[in-house]
Amino acid sequence: MKNFNANFKDKPTLFLILGIFVLLVGIPFGIYALTFSGGASLGGLIVLLAVFAFVPFLVIDRILVNTINTIRLSVYELIFSVIILLFYLW
């Protein structure tokens, strides 16, 4: 457990920071949006599905942080995020 906590504090990466933000904002907002009536509650379900779809990225990130340099991994994650964003905007 000590290694797990030290890994979070000493080796932050882009996906870790984004993942913490997504979890802290997405879960409460998704649960709140589920309380809406009618089709509006579907938005909450979509947000929660997006939050849970991000969890494998966090797991892969924490596995790779032990094998790859933290800065190099953050650069790879930034390149991956830009490619995904370009596909989304195209």
Phi and psi in degrees as a GROMACS rama.xvg file:
@    title "Ramachandran Plot"
@    xaxis  label "Phi"
@    yaxis  label "Psi"
@TYPE xy
-64.0623  -41.7287  LYS-2
-63.9677  -36.8591  ASN-3
-63.5508  -46.7094  PHE-4
-68.2359  -39.6236  ASN-5
-66.3851  -34.1465  ALA-6
-63.9831  -38.1339  ASN-7
-69.2479  -41.8298  PHE-8
-79.2717  -38.4607  LYS-9
-90.5604  -21.4196  ASP-10
-128.872  64.6966  LYS-11
-75.8039  142.81  PRO-12
-127.86  173.82  THR-13
-61.1983  -46.5737  LEU-14
-67.9981  -30.533  PHE-15
-66.0497  -46.2184  LEU-16
-65.9682  -44.9514  ILE-17
-65.1004  -38.071  LEU-18
-65.3141  -41.3558  GLY-19
-64.1365  -41.7228  ILE-20
-63.4017  -44.6397  PHE-21
-62.223  -42.3603  VAL-22
-67.9866  -43.5338  LEU-23
-69.7752  -31.3696  LEU-24
-96.1327  -40.87  VAL-25
-69.4723  -41.8764  GLY-26
-66.8664  -49.6172  ILE-27
-63.5608  -40.1385  PRO-28
-66.3991  -40.7494  PHE-29
-64.7671  -41.1385  GLY-30
-67.6148  -40.3162  ILE-31
-63.8485  -41.7937  TYR-32
-68.8178  -22.9079  ALA-33
-67.4906  -19.1628  LEU-34
-82.2195  -6.98271  THR-35
-68.4073  163.692  PHE-36
-98.4596  152.533  SER-37
69.7036  -141.97  GLY-38
-73.5409  -14.3802  GLY-39
-65.8227  -26.3137  ALA-40
-71.5638  -16.1588  SER-41
-64.1402  -30.8057  LEU-42
-60.8841  -39.4237  GLY-43
-64.5833  -38.3434  GLY-44
-66.0582  -40.3127  LEU-45
-64.6785  -41.1683  ILE-46
-63.9044  -44.5099  VAL-47
-65.7405  -36.9791  LEU-48
-65.257  -38.323  LEU-49
-65.9679  -38.3674  ALA-50
-64.5594  -46.0069  VAL-51
-72.445  -23.0641  PHE-52
-73.1744  -21.1321  ALA-53
-82.6797  -17.7841  PHE-54
-60.6451  -42.0123  VAL-55
-61.1545  -32.5834  PRO-56
-64.1339  -37.9594  PHE-57
-66.1662  -40.0002  LEU-58
-66.161  -45.8048  VAL-59
-63.0339  -39.0953  ILE-60
-61.2556  -44.8009  ASP-61
-68.7713  -29.7218  ARG-62
-72.0116  -43.7033  ILE-63
-71.3742  -25.9392  LEU-64
-66.3116  -21.3091  VAL-65
-81.0646  -18.7543  ASN-66
-108.811  -27.4672  THR-67
-114.484  147.67  ILE-68
-56.1712  141.286  ASN-69
-62.5845  -42.9196  THR-70
-67.5891  -42.7285  ILE-71
-63.786  -39.5145  ARG-72
-65.3259  -38.6165  LEU-73
-64.9719  -36.8373  SER-74
-66.2637  -43.9008  VAL-75
-60.2423  -41.2133  TYR-76
-66.5269  -37.4941  GLU-77
-65.5598  -43.518  LEU-78
-62.3241  -43.9085  ILE-79
-61.1725  -42.3752  PHE-80
-66.0774  -39.3342  SER-81
-66.3781  -40.9623  VAL-82
-62.7018  -44.6108  ILE-83
-63.0946  -41.6627  ILE-84
-64.2039  -39.8388  LEU-85
-65.3715  -40.0598  LEU-86
-64.0107  -37.2265  PHE-87
-68.1392  -40.4877  TYR-88
-78.8497  -19.4706  LEU-89
